Amino acid sequence: MERQAPRLGAGVALALLAAALLGGRLGEGDLIGDPVIYAAVAKSMLVRGDWATQYLAGQPFFDKPPLVVWLAAVAFKVFGVSTWSARLPSVGLGIAACLVLWRLGAFLFDDRVGLAAGAFLALTPGFVRFGSTLLLDTALVLGALAGLLAAAHAFARGGRGLWWAGVWFGVAFLGKGGLALGAPAVLAVLWVATPAARRPPWRTVAAAALAFLVVVLPWYLHETRLWGWRFVHGSVNDVSNKMGGYPGAAVYLRALVTTLPWLPVAALGAWRSWRGAERGDGLRLLTVWTLVAYGFLFAAAKHSPRYLMLLHPALGLWAALALRPLLPAPRALGLWIAAGAGLAWTVMLTWPLPLHPGGTGAAVVALAPVLGPRDAPLAGFRLRHQGTRARFAFYADREDVRTYDDPDALARLGAGTPIVTARRDAPALAAAGRFEEVRRSRDFVAFRVR
């Protein structure tokens, strides 16, 4: 009991630190880009009552798996549809990821290393940037870390229970999609890199693979049965469009900037660990994990810093190893983290400048009075981007947003039909002479057919 009390206190301190950095401005600003897409899909789930097939602005949405959208839809149902409830699932998953990294580091090395690594992850700019809004990345990190923790325990027991790693890797895949394959890739490379005498039997790895499929396949088979090759093509495209292409070194260095300030400290930790006499299963797992995680950036075509989300926890562990000789006892370290959490909450609650952008919702809501009945399809001119249509679906409650590229097709919709377009495309409709401008906002202009 005496041992559990300091551990519980340290965990609470770490959770408070992560909560401040990820969720300290939970309801501030608006959702833009990918977050508003996922929010619109989640909102559509509630409107349609269909929790299997995802829809965006009236069309099936096959780009991403559904786990985070499900969680957002549950948050909407419980707390109402809002910016803060949309962000809540991702923030909660991010906090949990920091706690799981703590336990993983404690198992691989010691409690001080794990606790420091969890704090470093919470303080990593890239993790905070993508974990503080409605994105899929914290689901990937949490599932991967839980799977690696299960794998580490299983390797220490001769492979017993390795199937739990497959379960958690399946959760990561349902959360993020193709990029989550980096987690089972770590397990596969680790199995090969482990000396044969200490390597778990191959049947335990097969059990993990089977568990992964048991988690992942039901939803994919259900959607394939409903939509056939249309769904298969959309799902495969989610993976294939991220592969290939190799830009200059500056792209990779720019992605690594999101790991600062811990990257130099992590490099020092790796150098010290390999230069010293330290060897063992923990260092082997961490090395494989780091190489595979960064390797995924080299294999990806889009080269987004978000592709390094699996690398951030590994760098947190390397940084903790670098500072290991300086780290105090777990109880004292927990107190330092608690002090950091208090400071983080103070800054979040008193900092006068916004941390999340605003105005994107207001730019849509301002047009709502002239857009016609909400249950009618909304016609858009050149609204090709999913994020643009998602803004009208989420902020203006338009379940069906259609886009046209031809003004003649819009003119045939009938006199009085409302049409919306981005400000940059408004001159094309104005010049056609068949459309009357009725209202404009910061980002959009509303017309109606004469």
Buried (B, 14 or more C-beta within 10 A) or exposed (E): EEEEEBBEBBBBBBBBBBBBBBBBBBEBBBBBBBBBBBBBBBBBBBEEEEEEBBBBBBEBBBBBBBBBBBBBBBBBEEEEBBBBBBBBBBBBBBBBBBBBBBBBBBBBBBBBBBBBBBBBBBBBBBBBBBBBBBBBBBBBBBBBBBBBBBBBBBBBEEBEBBBBBBBBBBBBBBBBBBBBBBBBBBBBBBBEEBEEEEBBEEEBBEBBBEBBEEBBEEBBEEBBEEBEEEBBEBBEEBEEEBEEEEEEEEBBEEBBEBBEEBBEBBBBBBEBBEEEEEEEBBBBBBBBBBBBBBBBBEEBEEBBBBBBBBBBBBBBBBBBBBBBEEBEEBEEBBBBBBEBBBEBBEEBEEEEEEEBEEEBBEBBBBBBEEBBEEEEBBBBBBBEEBBBBBBBBBBBBBBBBBBBEEBEEBBEBEEEBBBBBBEEBBEEBBEBEBBBEBBBBEBBBBBBBE
